[in-house]
Amino acid sequence: MKFTLGIFEGKLIVNRRYQRKLVWTKDEKSQLIDTMIKRYPLPLILLAEVEIDGVAKYEIIDGMQH
């Protein structure tokens, strides 16, 4: 099994103007990563591609947290 989330390494942006504060515990973050590694379904996460200093990055617009 190939794990490909590395394509987003250093490229995800959280815009604090409209994203709420981080509320996940370390254990919950670990469980999310485990879910991805096991390829279990995840809720929708919306990303917008933006360019910063000539580099393509991905701004997190929304997740199914609401």
C-alpha positions as CSV (number, residue, x, y, z in Angstrom):
1,M,0.0,0.0,0.0
2,K,1.4,3.4,-1.0
3,F,0.6,6.3,1.3
4,T,0.5,9.5,-0.8
5,L,-0.5,12.3,1.6
6,G,3.1,13.6,1.4
7,I,2.1,15.5,-1.7
8,F,0.5,18.1,0.7
9,E,3.5,18.3,3.0
10,G,4.2,21.9,3.7
11,K,1.4,23.0,1.3
12,L,-1.7,23.2,3.5
13,I,-2.7,26.6,4.7
14,V,-5.2,27.4,7.5
15,N,-6.6,30.9,7.2
16,R,-7.3,32.0,10.7
17,R,-9.6,34.8,9.4
18,Y,-12.4,32.4,9.0
19,Q,-11.2,29.0,10.4
20,R,-11.9,28.4,14.0
21,K,-9.2,27.5,16.5
22,L,-7.8,24.0,16.5
23,V,-9.9,21.9,18.9
24,W,-8.6,18.4,18.2
25,T,-6.6,16.5,20.9
26,K,-3.3,14.7,20.0
27,D,-5.2,11.4,20.3
28,E,-7.9,12.6,17.8
29,K,-5.2,13.7,15.3
30,S,-3.5,10.4,15.7
31,Q,-6.8,8.6,15.0
32,L,-7.4,10.7,11.9
33,I,-4.0,9.8,10.5
34,D,-4.7,6.1,11.3
35,T,-8.0,6.4,9.4
36,M,-6.1,7.8,6.4
37,I,-3.4,5.1,6.5
38,K,-6.1,2.4,6.6
39,R,-7.9,4.1,3.7
40,Y,-11.2,4.4,5.6
41,P,-13.7,7.0,4.3
42,L,-13.2,10.6,5.4
43,P,-15.7,13.5,5.4
44,L,-15.3,16.0,2.6
45,I,-12.5,18.6,2.9
46,L,-12.7,21.5,0.5
47,L,-9.3,23.0,-0.6
48,A,-8.6,26.0,-2.8
49,E,-5.3,26.1,-4.8
50,V,-3.5,29.4,-4.2
51,E,-0.1,30.6,-5.3
52,I,2.3,32.0,-2.7
53,D,5.7,33.3,-3.8
54,G,5.3,31.3,-7.0
55,V,4.6,28.0,-5.2
56,A,1.2,26.2,-5.4
57,K,-0.4,25.7,-2.0
58,Y,-3.8,24.5,-0.8
59,E,-5.9,26.6,1.5
60,I,-8.3,24.7,3.7
61,I,-11.7,26.3,3.0
62,D,-14.0,24.0,5.0
63,G,-14.3,20.5,6.5
64,M,-17.4,18.7,7.7
65,Q,-17.0,20.0,11.2
66,H,-20.0,22.2,11.2
